[in-house]
C-alpha cells in the first residue's frame, strides 16, 4: 500500500467514525422521544482500502449505557485512524525531503 493509500484509508476510517458519532449523538439526544427509531451504524470495507459507514434506523430501544460505551469506542477508533494519518503524512514529508536533496 502506498503512502497516499495509507492516508486515504485512515481518512475513510475517520469519516466512518464521524458518521457513527453523529448517530450516537442523535440516539442520546432523542432517547426520551416517543416513536424515535434508534440509529445503528454498520461498516463496509471498500476497495482498494478503507471503510464506509451506513447509518440506518432500527427497531431497538436506546440504551444510554450502550451509547456511552459506543461513544468511547468510536472516539478511540477515530484517534487511532488520526495517528495512522499523521504517520503517513510524516512519511510523505520525509520522502519529499529526500527527493529534494
DONUFI-625202 format. One record per atom (N, C-alpha, C, O): residue in three letters; x, y, z. Coordinates in steps of 0.2 Angstrom, whole numbers, plus 5000, padded with zeros to 4 digits. Layout:
N
AlaXYZ ...
//
This chain:
101
Unk500449945000 Unk500050005000 Unk500450065000 Unk500950065004 Unk500350114996 Unk500750174995 Unk500550225001 Unk500050215005 Unk500950275002 Unk500850325007 Unk500150355006 Unk499750365011 Unk500050375000 Unk499350404999 Unk498750355000 Unk498250375002 Unk498950294999 Unk498450245001 Unk498350235009 Unk497750225011 Unk498850245012 Unk498850245020 Unk498450305022 Unk497950295026 Unk498550355020 Unk498250415022 Unk497450415020 Unk497050435023 Unk497350395014 Unk496650385011 Unk496250335016 Unk495650345017 Unk496550285018 Unk496250235022 Unk496150255029 Unk495550245031 Unk496550295031 Unk496450325038 Unk495950375038 Unk495550385042 Unk495950415032 Unk495450465032 Unk494750435031 Unk494250465034 Unk494650385028 Unk494050345027 Unk493850325034 Unk493250325036 Unk494250305038 Unk494150275045 Unk493850335049 Unk493450325053 Unk494150395048 Unk493950455052 Unk493250475050 Unk492850495054 Unk493150475044 Unk492450495041 Unk491950445044 Unk491450465046 Unk492150375044 Unk491650325046 Unk491450335053 Unk490950335056 Unk491950355057 Unk491850365065 Unk491550425066 Unk491150435071 Unk491650475062 Unk491250545062 Unk490450525061 Unk490050555065 Unk490350485056 Unk489650465055 Unk489350425061 Unk488750435063 Unk489750385064 Unk489550345070 Unk489450395075 Unk488950385079 Unk489850445076 Unk489750485082 Unk489150525081 Unk488750545086 Unk488950545075 Unk488350585074 Unk487750545075 Unk487250565078 Unk487750475074 Unk487150435075 Unk487150425083 Unk486550425086 Unk487650415086 Unk487650415094 Unk487350475097 Unk486950475101 Unk487650535094 Unk487350595097 Unk486650605096 Unk486250625101 Unk486350585090 Unk485650585089 Unk485250535094 Unk484750555096 Unk485550475095 Unk485250425099 Unk485150455106 Unk484650455109 Unk485750485109 Unk485750515115 Unk485250575116 Unk484850575121 Unk485250615111 Unk484850675111 Unk484050655111 Unk483650695113 Unk483950605107 Unk483250585106 Unk483050525111 Unk482450495109 Unk483350505116 Unk483250445119 Unk482550445123 Unk482250395124 Unk482350505125 Unk481650505128 Unk481150535123 Unk480550545125 Unk481250535117 Unk480750555112 Unk480350495110 Unk480650445108 Unk479650495110 Unk479250445109 Unk479350425101 Unk479350475097 Unk479250365099 Unk479250345092 Unk479950355089 Unk479950355083 Unk480450375093 Unk481150385089 Unk481450315087 Unk481450265091 Unk481650315081 Unk481950255079 Unk482750255080 Unk483050305077 Unk483050215085 Unk483750215086 Unk484150205080 Unk483950165075 Unk484650245079 Unk485150245073 Unk485650195075 Unk485950195080 Unk485850145070 Unk486350105071 Unk486850115065 Unk486650125059 Unk487550105066 Unk488050115061 Unk488350045060 Unk488550005064 Unk488350035053 Unk488749975051 Unk489349995046 Unk489250055043 Unk489849955046 Unk490449975042 Unk490549925036 Unk490449865037 Unk490749945031 Unk490849905025 Unk491549925022 Unk491749985021 Unk491949875021 Unk492649885018 Unk492549905010 Unk492049885007 Unk492949955008 Unk492949975001 Unk493649964998 Unk494149965002 Unk493649954992 Unk494249944988 Unk494550014986 Unk494150054984 Unk495150024986 Unk495749974987 Unk495849974994 Unk496349924996 Unk495650014999 Unk495750005006 Unk495350065009 Unk495250115007 Unk495050045015 Unk494650095018 Unk493950065021 Unk493850005020 Unk493550105023 Unk492950085026 Unk492450145025 Unk492550195024 Unk491750115024 Unk491250165023 Unk490750145029 Unk490550095030 Unk490450205031 Unk489950195037 Unk489250205034 Unk489150245029 Unk488750165036 Unk488050165034 Unk487650175041 Unk487750135045 Unk487250225041 Unk486850235047 Unk486150225045 Unk485850255040 Unk485750185049 Unk485050165047 Unk484650155054 Unk484950145059 Unk484050175053 Unk483650165059 Unk483550095061 Unk483550045056 Unk483450075067 Unk483250005070 Unk482650005074 Unk482350055075 Unk482449945076 Unk481849935080 Unk482049935087 Unk481549935091 Unk482649935089 Unk482849935096 Unk482849995100 Unk482850055097 Unk482749995106 Unk482750055110 Unk483450085112 Unk483950045111 Unk483450145113 Unk484150175115 Unk484250155122 Unk483850175127 Unk484850135123 Unk485150115130 Unk485750165131 Unk486250165128 Unk485650215136 Unk486150265137 Unk486850235138 Unk487350265136 Unk486850185142 Unk487550145144 Unk487850125138 Unk488450125137 Unk487450095133 Unk487750065127 Unk487950125123 Unk488550115119 Unk487650175122 Unk487850235118 Unk488450265121 Unk488850285117 Unk488550265127 Unk489150295130 Unk489750255129 Unk490350275127 Unk489650185129 Unk490150135128 Unk490350145120 Unk490950145119 Unk489850145116 Unk489950155109 Unk490350225107 Unk490750225103 Unk490150275111 Unk490550345110 Unk491250335112 Unk491650365108 Unk491450305117 Unk492150295119 Unk492450255114 Unk493050265112 Unk492150195111 Unk492450155106 Unk492550195100 Unk493150195096 Unk492050235098 Unk492150275092 Unk492750335092 Unk493050345088 Unk492750365098 Unk493250415100 Unk493950375099 Unk494450405096 Unk494050315102 Unk494750285101 Unk494850265094 Unk495450265092 Unk494350245091 Unk494450225084 Unk494650285079 Unk495150275075 Unk494350345081 Unk494450405077 Unk495250425079 Unk495550435074 Unk495450425085 Unk496050435087 Unk496650395084 Unk497150415081 Unk496450325083 Unk496950285080 Unk497050295073 Unk497550295070 Unk496450315069 Unk496550325062 Unk496850395061 Unk497250405056 Unk496850445066 Unk497150505066 Unk497950495066 Unk498350525063 Unk498150455071 Unk498850435071 Unk499150405065 Unk499650425063 Unk498750355062 Unk498950325056 Unk499050385050 Unk499550385047 Unk498550425050 Unk498550485045 Unk499150525046 Unk499550535041 Unk499250545052 Unk499850585054 Unk500550555052 Unk500950585050 Unk500550485054 Unk501150455052 Unk501250445045 Unk501850455042 Unk500750435041 Unk500850435034 Unk501050505031 Unk501450505026 Unk500750555033 Unk500950625031 Unk501650635033 Unk501950665029 Unk501850615039 Unk502550625041 Unk503050585036 Unk503550615034 Unk502850525034 Unk503250485029 Unk503250525023 Unk503850525020 Unk502750545020 Unk502750585014 Unk503150645014 Unk503550655010 Unk503150685020 Unk503650745020 Unk504350715020 Unk504750755017 Unk504450665024 Unk505150635024 Unk505350615017 Unk505950635014 Unk504950585013 Unk505150565006 Unk505250625002 Unk505650624997 Unk504850675002 Unk504950734998 Unk505550775000 Unk505850804996 Unk505750765006 Unk506350805008 Unk506950765005 Unk507450795003 Unk506950695005 Unk507450655002 Unk507550674995 Unk508050674992 Unk506950674992 Unk506950684984 Unk507250754983 Unk507550764978 Unk507050804987 Unk507350874986 Unk508150874986 Unk508450914983 Unk508350834991 Unk509150834992 Unk509450804987 Unk510150794988 
//
